[in-house]
Amino acid sequence: MSEDSSKRARPSAPPSTSALSSLRKSFVFLWPYKLQMVLATIALVFTAAISLALVQFVRVIVDVGFVAGSSQSLGWAILGFFVVAILQALGTFARFFTVSWLGERVTADIRKAVFSHLMTLHPGYFEENISGEIQSRITTDTTLLQTVIGSSVSIALRNLLMMVGGTIFLFITNPKLTSIVMLCIPLVVGPILVFGRRVRHLSRSSQDEIANVGAYVGESIQHIKTVQAYNQQGANEHAFDTHVEKAFRVAIARIRSRSILITVVITLVFGAVAAMIWFGGQDVINGRLSAGELTAFVVYAVIVASAVGAISQVIGDLQRAAGATERLMELLHAQSSILAPAQPQALAEPFHGEIALTDVRFHYPSRPNTPAIDGLNLHIQPGSSVALVGPSGAGKSTLFELLLRFYDPQEGCVKIDGIDIRELDLQDFRSKIAIVSQMPAMFTGNVRDNIRYGRPDASDEEVLAAARAAYASDFIEALPEGYDSYLGESGIRLSGGQKQRIAIARAIVKDAPILLLDEATSALDAESERKVQMALDSLMQNRTTLIIAHRLATVKNVDTIVVMEAGKVVAQGSHQQLLKESPLYANLATLQFSASEPIAESGAFADETAN
């Protein structure tokens, strides 16, 4: 972890578009709720109209009640004012509830849509992009969008109506004074256009920097043991401070631009109001305008001025939301390089589990000049067990990723039961494969949920049977709440060996015809390994099994050992054959076993650094 983490790859930004164009992309999520939008619009227009009508009661109160001195007229005017105020309150309730409901509903839909799309992207996408930033987009950016849809847009529309309606009443009341106010409109709109673009750019930058802060926090917490073991707390704190201060500087620049915008707008608008009051006061003094009309005119002018000021502030929120929308749409429209065919072929029943790789060449996108698999040919008979061995970087784990179609080879093909896996439905053929990784994933939840992850419809009895078969039941039942024990984030409450036995139970409960074991016993002690190996020997029966070899027990009874080097198959056969025929295998076996353990009698060898 370093200060350069902010420079890691992130989804590239599309060409800059207008704020309105960016926000329009989110309208597709509003469209299903047309009824709610109509109700919100009605409530919005109703409350705006009521607010403008209240000013007329103020005029009547001043002219009829105060100036004319009629108590009865004053009473009726105040009663009307109170009734209108009640209607205003009811309309405001309807507007606030409906608009807030829309904001929350649309935000939830966007989050679900983005997450659902992320689940379809190929794993390479997440190797190239920062997971913390992706999380920030789904949480922080959608929250910002919710604020805009559920509040800012409503405020903007309401104030727009108030501005238009107030301007109309101004012209009706006194056209001459209204012209004074209108002269300032270009002076107000100009700063909004100038500063608005800058605010939007800084808003996007601010969101990116906040995402970097979140990503660094997640990385540090995830690896807290390593941080403390290497006494890097101070260095991490310094790097984190750098991220926070950079985010702070960008945020201050954004706030400064918004503050200048608001200050200029308020100064110009209320300067126009002051001029209007001076000229209007002269008309009242000279008898050309009544006190009530001037009062109403002033109130309308203040309403218009306040509306313009509110809109100028909301524009800043809309600019921020535009940046957030761009970031979300990037995720929503990210293209996966692994796609299911439009018309997939169906796997024949019964499924056999034959695997064939023909002239396969593959390099990772980040390393285009370094082949991970280079002209590999391998045929695995149904129901057989094959161990993959070789030095680090030989391509063993890459082979698993190709079999699961996390990547597609640049040349050659991978076939299952004679069908190119690119012609198969992804979920269909992956349902035929179970995998136990060297570093098994544990999900937040309890033990039962993690085992059942292999097959969500598995019964409790099947979960318990799988745990017993994986020799995991003893330690599970010793946990405080047994199978209902909460494992913590990434299974932090379990040892490495316990995690692997739960992962094996997960594979057992899936009961798939193809089994991939990526150093499945690497984290087990000798006794646990013996137990798990017995479980694996049983699990491997009548299944096509590929094993990345690690220890003797893992490959002792396999049908074939395949030796890989530099992405190629350089030898294959039994242990005894390879000791005689493959110098690479013999050398690796010599390094693996101690001098006191005769190689020829060991039955297999382990690759401590399998890739």
Protein Blocks (a to p, Z undefined) as FASTA:
>chain_A
ZZklmmpccddddddddfklmmmmmmmmmmmmmmmmmmmmmmmmmmmmmmmmmmmmmmmm
mmmmmmnopaklmmmmmmmmmmmmmmmmmmmmmmmmmmmmmmmmmmmmmmmmmmmmmmmp
cfklmmmpcfklmmmmmmmmmmmmmmmmmmmmmmmmmmmmmmmmmmmmmmmmommlmmmm
mmmmmmmmmmmmmmmmmmmmmmmmmmmmmmmmmmmmmmmmmmmmmmmmnopmmmmmmmmm
mmmmmmmmmmmmmmmmmmmmmmmmmmmmmmmmmmmmmmmmmmmmnopacfklmmmmmmmm
mmmmmmmmmmmmmmmmmmmmmmmmmmmmmmmmoccfbdcdfbdcddddddehiacdehia
cddfklmmlcfbghiacdddehiacddeddehilmmmmmmmmnomaccfedcddeehiaf
klpcfklmmmmpccddfbdcddeddfklmmmmmomkbcfklmmmmmmmnopmmmmmmpmn
lmmlcebjhhlmbcfklmmmmmmmmmmmnopabdcdehkllmpcfklmmmmmmmmmmmmg
opacddddfbfmlmmmgmbdcddeehiafbgcdfklmmmmmmklmmmmmmmpcfklcfkl
nopacdfkbZZ
